[in-house]
């Protein structure tokens, strides 16, 4: 089973930001024409438009980052969240859904736990004494429902899927 990232919200926000940036450039130009030369207000509107344009570009290009999570009977492939792992289930200590409580709510994160002997490119989010936990994805960012993800993990990971949190 392959998991897919839901990027529809970021695309909408990026298009809104790009629209705002274009309007800001036009309004800044109108202020410059009315005032005779670019004044403080024109520069301020242009600067905010340029900043929002750059933020929109980042949002628009963010989905182009590599995202691949594939669960199979023999193992898994993960290229998401800065985590690159391709291997069999024997190389995985556990895979779990960890609830991270924030002031504005709870995030359910898919965490890949591997032994120290498995080399990974980045630092673990959950360091341990004999195993490391890497956040793969937040379940709210996926097209699949949390129930579908849990069912797939129970099917493919078997006893390696350990999660006290229910999404």
NORCORKA-V543002 format. One record per residue. N is the residue number from 1. RES is the residue in one letter. PHI is phi in whole degrees, -180 to 180 (NA if undefined). PSI is psi in radians with two decimals (none if undefined). NEAR is the number of other C-alpha atoms within 10 Angstrom. Layout:
n = [N/N]
res = [RES/RES]
phi = [PHI/PHI]
psi = [PSI/PSI]
near = [NEAR/NEAR]
//
This chain:
n = [1/2/3/4/5/6/7/8/9/10/11/12/13/14/15/16/17/18/19/20/21/22/23/24/25/26/27/28/29/30/31/32/33/34/35/36/37/38/39/40/41/42/43/44/45/46/47/48/49/50/51/52/53/54/55/56/57/58/59/60/61/62/63/64/65/66/67/68/69/70/71/72/73/74/75/76/77/78/79/80/81/82/83/84/85/86/87/88/89/90/91/92/93/94/95/96/97/98/99/100/101/102/103/104/105/106/107/108/109/110/111/112/113/114/115/116/117/118/119/120/121/122/123/124/125/126/127/128/129/130/131/132/133/134/135/136/137/138/139/140/141/142/143/144/145/146/147/148/149/150/151/152/153/154/155/156/157/158/159/160/161/162/163/164/165/166/167]
res = [X/X/X/X/X/X/X/X/X/X/X/X/X/X/X/X/X/X/X/X/X/X/X/X/X/X/X/X/X/X/X/X/X/X/X/X/X/X/X/X/X/X/X/X/X/X/X/X/X/X/X/X/X/X/X/X/X/X/X/X/X/X/X/X/X/X/X/X/X/X/X/X/X/X/X/X/X/X/X/X/X/X/X/X/X/X/X/X/X/X/X/X/X/X/X/X/X/X/X/X/X/X/X/X/X/X/X/X/X/X/X/X/X/X/X/X/X/X/X/X/X/X/X/X/X/X/X/X/X/X/X/X/X/X/X/X/X/X/X/X/X/X/X/X/X/X/X/X/X/X/X/X/X/X/X/X/X/X/X/X/X/X/X/X/X/X/X]
phi = [NA/-109/-95/-122/-83/-94/-114/-64/-64/-70/-66/-63/-64/-64/-67/-64/-64/-65/-63/-60/-62/-65/-64/-63/-65/-66/-64/-60/-65/-64/-61/-67/-67/-69/-81/91/-153/-62/-97/-60/-65/-61/-64/-64/-67/-63/-64/-66/-63/-65/-64/-66/-62/-65/-63/-64/-64/-62/-65/-71/-90/-57/-66/-78/-62/-64/-141/-150/-132/-125/-107/-132/-62/-90/175/-146/-123/-131/-135/-158/59/79/-101/-117/-146/-137/-174/-85/-67/-65/-86/-110/-73/-163/-136/-144/-109/-104/-88/-109/-87/-117/-59/-102/147/-116/-104/-103/-109/-83/-120/-99/-105/-127/-69/-59/-70/-84/-79/-129/-78/-121/-78/-72/-78/-119/-74/-134/-75/-123/-148/-125/-112/-115/-73/-91/-163/-89/-59/-68/-88/-99/-70/-70/-73/-58/-66/-65/-65/-62/-62/-66/-66/-63/-72/-89/-85/60/-70/-75/-83/-127/-152/-74/-81/-112/-76]
psi = [2.40/2.34/2.52/2.47/2.41/1.88/0.27/-0.70/-0.70/-0.58/-0.73/-0.79/-0.67/-0.73/-0.65/-0.75/-0.71/-0.70/-0.76/-0.73/-0.74/-0.74/-0.71/-0.67/-0.73/-0.80/-0.73/-0.69/-0.69/-0.75/-0.67/-0.70/-0.75/-0.70/-0.19/-0.53/2.77/1.99/-3.00/-0.75/-0.73/-0.80/-0.70/-0.76/-0.73/-0.73/-0.77/-0.67/-0.72/-0.72/-0.81/-0.62/-0.79/-0.70/-0.70/-0.68/-0.71/-0.78/-0.63/-0.62/-0.26/-0.71/-0.18/-0.22/2.57/2.27/1.99/2.11/1.98/2.17/2.23/3.05/-0.63/-0.38/-2.74/2.73/2.19/2.08/1.40/2.60/0.47/0.07/2.10/1.98/2.28/1.99/-3.14/2.94/-0.34/-0.45/-0.03/2.22/-0.82/2.85/2.29/2.90/2.01/2.27/2.12/2.02/2.18/2.85/-0.53/0.21/-2.99/2.33/2.33/1.97/2.40/2.12/2.27/2.11/2.12/2.66/2.84/-0.51/-0.30/2.09/2.31/2.68/-0.44/3.01/2.53/2.57/-0.55/1.46/2.51/-3.13/-0.75/-0.02/2.81/2.51/2.19/2.20/2.15/-0.89/2.71/2.29/-0.49/-0.26/-0.01/2.65/-0.68/2.56/2.76/-0.60/-0.69/-0.71/-0.77/-0.76/-0.72/-0.72/-0.71/-0.65/-0.86/-0.71/-0.40/-2.22/-0.22/-0.31/1.89/2.08/2.02/-0.42/2.43/2.23/none]
near = [13/13/17/14/18/13/16/11/10/17/17/14/15/22/16/14/22/21/15/18/24/16/15/22/19/16/17/24/18/14/19/17/13/11/12/9/11/17/14/12/14/22/16/14/20/22/16/17/24/18/14/21/22/16/16/24/16/13/20/19/12/13/15/9/11/11/18/17/19/14/19/16/12/11/16/21/17/21/16/17/15/18/20/18/20/14/13/13/20/11/16/20/17/22/24/22/26/20/17/11/10/8/5/6/7/12/16/19/21/21/22/23/22/23/16/13/10/12/10/15/9/10/12/18/12/13/13/12/7/9/17/22/21/23/21/21/22/17/18/15/14/15/15/15/13/16/11/12/20/17/12/18/21/14/14/18/22/14/12/17/19/16/16/9/12/11/18]
//
